[in-house]
Amino acid sequence: MKAIREARGIGLRRLAEAIGIDPGYLSRIENGQQGAGNGTLHRYAEELNVPIKAITHEETPRDQE
């Protein structure tokens, strides 16, 4: 997650503000120290304009064909 955000040139504080969470919480999520709810993950992906699976690494049944 952090690599995607940094590749887009978006600062942690700016992204946290845009998705409505505390920067410290976002930092812990990005560093794997804390989990995030689906709503937070979807807002994160939407703000970075990436598919949700790019940040969750989840595969759908279609991806496994």
Secondary structure, DSSP 4 states (H G I P E B T S, - for coil): -HHHHHHTT--HHHHHHHHTS-HHHHHHHHTTSS---HHHHHHHHHHHT--HHHHH----GGGG-
